[in-house]
Amino acid sequence: PRTMHWALPASEAGSRPRWLPLCDRMELGCAAGYAGRPTLRCDPRGELRIVEGTSCREVMCAVPPDLPHARPSSHSRNASREAAWKPGMRVGYVCDEGYIGGPVRVCQ
């Protein structure tokens, strides 16, 4: 079975159940870490379906940026090469000689 990663919009979550009339549509939200505008549709047979092309897609961040006077730690560098950089993931940096600090970038 395919996981859809959708969620009820905040305005609908926790509210009383609502019927979706035949052939009507309702926009859904996406689960954390996913983006899109999935739409739920009730077809003439009374079956609920996600409208084709309106699914949630996993959010990915660009490659961790270079920072002046610092480089990704070897652990962070290897991890970012082996797996996609996703929301919530952190990349630690090591400062160049003569510089101090502990810079970290977080994918959001």
VENDAPE-V841558 format. One record per helix or strand of 2 or more residues. SS is the DSSP state (h for helix, s for strand). FROM is the first residue (numbers start at 1). TO is the last residue. If there is no record, write none. Layout:
SS;FROM;TO
SS;FROM;TO
This chain:
s;6;7
s;25;27
s;29;30
s;34;35
s;39;42
s;48;50
s;57;58
s;70;72
h;74;82
s;90;95
s;104;106
